[in-house]
């Protein structure tokens, strides 16, 4: 907690990106394929490749955000209803919750 680098990485945008990272990993290909096709693919000039890199990053995150909030979080919440473990990590709540026995 006292280390400056730990405090830096605990900054809320980094934690949010960490939660979103798997969704970005899975869904980044969709905007990449479309944008690369529109901007010349592998045959594009170095200037075009450099210019489109931030656009690709932003597009991957933009596609992932609705998937994370509309699909992934809902599925993680459903996990709580069907869990057979005594405790399950509830990501929306950010803590472990008791799931078994029910009641």
PyMOL commands that set and color helices and strands:
alter all, ss='L'
color gray80, all
select helices_A, chain A and resi 4-9+12-38+41-43+46-82
alter helices_A, ss='H'
color red, helices_A
select strands_A, chain A and resi 87-90+95-98
alter strands_A, ss='S'
color yellow, strands_A
deselect
rebuild
show_as cartoon
